[in-house]
Amino acid sequence: VQLQASGGGLVQAGGSLRLSCRAPRSILSSYVKYVMAWYRQAPGKERELVGYINSGGSTTYADSAKGQFTISRDNGKKTVYLQMNSLKVEDSAVYYCNIRGSASWGEGTQVTISS
């Protein structure tokens, strides 16, 4: 299953963005049971976990994301969100959503933060 993230763009430092990721048709009926995660990959770096959210809405974040990023989900809309605030240049990366633990990757969305 490949999930497509959307909502990226070019933002000035200090700004905010909200990324979205809607589940594909193939997992709509079972979406609610999945732990959904956000990852990012900056140029020249490995992909890293930003955080994840379980079906009940409990979240876990990487240290780099705590206090700055918020993951939420709308099980009715089969969509997971990543709210990013106080963005910094070093947050520039391609952001991906995925089922936690899945090795199949969809197309990410580019986030570029300008100084």
C-alpha positions, -999 to 999 in steps of 0.1 A, spaced: 0 0 0 14 34 -10 1 65 6 4 100 -9 12 130 13 0 164 2 1 200 14 38 208 11 51 240 -2 75 269 3 71 288 36 92 314 53 109 305 86 85 308 115 55 299 94 32 269 95 20 242 72 -5 214 75 2 182 56 -25 157 48 -26 120 38 -57 102 29 -58 65 29 -61 48 -5 -91 28 -14 -75 -5 -7 -73 2 31 -104 23 36 -123 -4 54 -94 -12 78 -79 22 81 -89 27 117 -68 -1 130 -35 12 115 -9 32 133 -2 60 109 32 77 108 49 107 93 85 106 82 108 131 65 139 129 44 162 159 40 187 160 11 217 138 18 201 123 49 183 91 57 146 91 61 136 97 97 105 92 118 87 124 127 60 107 148 29 84 147 -6 82 159 -26 51 169 -62 45 162 -73 60 195 -54 92 188 -24 87 211 7 102 196 44 96 198 70 121 185 107 121 177 126 145 199 131 168 170 93 171 165 81 175 201 64 208 208 66 219 171 47 193 152 12 178 159 -1 146 144 -39 141 142 -63 118 124 -98 119 113 -110 83 111 -142 93 94 -123 110 66 -96 83 66 -70 111 68 -40 117 89 -25 152 94 8 168 103 5 203 116 39 220 116 45 253 134 74 276 139 91 261 109 129 263 105 151 260 76 163 226 89 127 213 86 130 214 48 126 179 36 103 156 17 76 144 41 60 110 38 31 94 55 29 57 59 15 28 79 39 24 107 62 -5 99 53 -6 62 82 -8 38 62 4 8 66 41 2 44 65 -18 52 99 -31 61 124 -4 55 161 -4 82 187 -5 85 212 23 109 240 18 115 266 45 132 298 34 152 320 58 
